[in-house]
Amino acid sequence: MTTETLVRRSANPARKTQAKQQGLGLGARMRRHWQLYAMLAIPLVWLAIFAYWPMYGVVIAFKDYNVVDGILGSRWVGLKHFERFVESYQFWRLIRNTVVLHVYELVATFPLPIILALGLNMVRRRWYSRSVQLITYAPHFISTVVVVGLIVVLVDPNTGVANQLLGLFGLGPVDLLGNPGSFRHLYVWSGAWQTMGFSAIIYLAALTSVSPELHEAAIVDGASRLRRIWHVDLPAIRPVAVILLILNIGSILSVGFEKVLLMQNSLNLEASEVIDTYVYKLGFASQVPQFSYATAIGLFRSVVGLVLLVLANTFARKFAKSSLW
C-alpha cells in the first residue's frame, strides 16, 4: 500500500464529516452546537437592545416631537428641522469650529504615537523602553474631568504656573482659557499628552510582527536606523495607521464632547461651541428642550460622518491598498 493511498484514506473521513456538516440544515446545526449559539446570543441581544433599538428614536428628527403625544403621536414635519439648521446663522460657525478643532487634533496628534512607537521599538535597553512606555501610558487612566481641572489650575490668571512663568518675562497675567485663540491649543495638546502613550501600544503591537531577519539583513547592507525605520518598520504599521486614519476622518464632525463642554466658558464660546455641545444645550440644558431639532442636528452629523468614512475608505483602498472593507 503506497503512501498516497494511506493519505487518501485518512482524508476521506474528514471529507465525509465536512460534507455531512454542509448537508445539515441551520436548525440541525443549531441543535448540535447549541452551546456556541447560546454564547453568541448574549452579545446579539445586548447589541439589539442598546445599539439598534434606540435608533427608533431617530424618527423624532422628522417630527415636532411632544412628550405628551409621544413619538408616534407627534406631527410629521419631514425635513423642516434639517432646513432650519442649514439656514441657521450658527450653521457655518458650528461646522467651522468642529472641523477646525478635529483637523487640528488629527494633524497634531496622529503622528505622535507613531513616532513614539518607532522610537521605543528602536531602544536597546528594555528597562528604559518600559519606563518611558509606562510614563506615557499612565495619563490615559486620568479622567477627563481631572485633566480639565489640571488645565484650569495651570493656566489660572492669578495662581497658575503658566502665568507665573509668563510673569518672569514681564508678559503679565493672561487668561489663556478665556482666549478663543488659545482654547484649541490647550484642548489639542492636553489631549495629545493624555492619549499618546495608549495609542502607541497599537503600533507597538504591529511592530512585533516585523521579522528580526529583515533588520539583520538591512544592517548587513549598511542601512542606518532611519533607513530601517523607513523601509522596514513603517511599511509594517502602514495598514494599522491607514485604518485609524479612516476612522478619524469618519468622525470629523465629532469631537470630545465632555472635554469641550468642561473647558467652555462665555469668553471662548466663539471657538469652543461645536456641534456636540450645541446639541446638548438644545436637548437638555435649555429651558424649553428642542428634542426634534437636536436630533436632526445629530442625525445630520452622523450622515456626513458616514459619507466621509465611505469616501476615505474608497481612497485608501485605491491609493494605499489598505482599507476597512
Secondary structure, DSSP 4 states (H G I P E B T S, - for coil): --HHHHHHHHHHHHHHHHHHHHHS-HHHHHHHTHHHHHHHHHHHHHHIIIIIGGGGGGGGGGEEEETTTHHHHEEE-TTHHHHHHHHSTTHHHHHHHHHHHHHHHHHHHSHHHHHHHHHHHH-S-HHHHHHHHHHHHGGGGS-HHHHHHHHHHHT-TTT-HHHHHHHHTT-----STT-HHHHHHHHHHHHHHHHHHHHHHHHHHHHTTS-HHHHHHHHHTT--HHHHIIIIIHHHHHHHHHHHHHHHHHTTT---HHHHHHH--SSSHHHH--HHHHHHIIIIISSS--HHHHHHHHHHHHHHHHHHHHHHHHHIIIIIS----
